[in-house]
Amino acid sequence: MFVVEVKTGKKEKVRISQIKSTELVKLDSFGFDWRKETEYEVYKLSLISNEQVLGLLSIQRVIEELRIEIRLLEISTENVGKNKLYDRVAGILIAFACKESFKNGFYGFVSLIPKTILIKHYKEKYGFQLFGRHVAIELQESELLMNKYLTYEERK
């Protein structure tokens, strides 16, 4: 997996790992108080080179509905907007949720309740469909995201 440094186009390898509760206290680049998510699975996306955390993801496995719910997804402040340092952060985290869904036998079914202003973005950029207050993705669209964001090399 890799993010792209926006200014140079250079690829930087990243990893996703479950975050330790002790790490949730030191998150200066994030606006949300992630300690509120400790009862759920929280993952971090970090640069392999220096362990800088670029994004965080909280998921819940909704077994009775055969889906993964993205409870919260946040990108570090320096990676949001026109002047962001790295691109692909959100895509990687969403693709990771898709991968977890397949691992659980949920056929790539992932949902989230987005802020209203982001609904169009999730639909256009990641292939989500609107279902009431939720947006969701499954099967083919989930596979496409995993192929695009969870590989080490760009496809030719």
Secondary structure, 3 states (H helix, E strand, C coil): CEEEECCCCCEEEEEEEECCHHHHHHCCCCCCCHHHHCCCEEEEEEECCCCCEEEEEEEEEEHHHCEEEEEEEEECHHHCCCCCCEECHHHHHHHHHHHHHHHCCCCCCEEECCCHHHHHHHHHHHCCEEECCEEEECHHHHHHHHHHHCCCCCCC
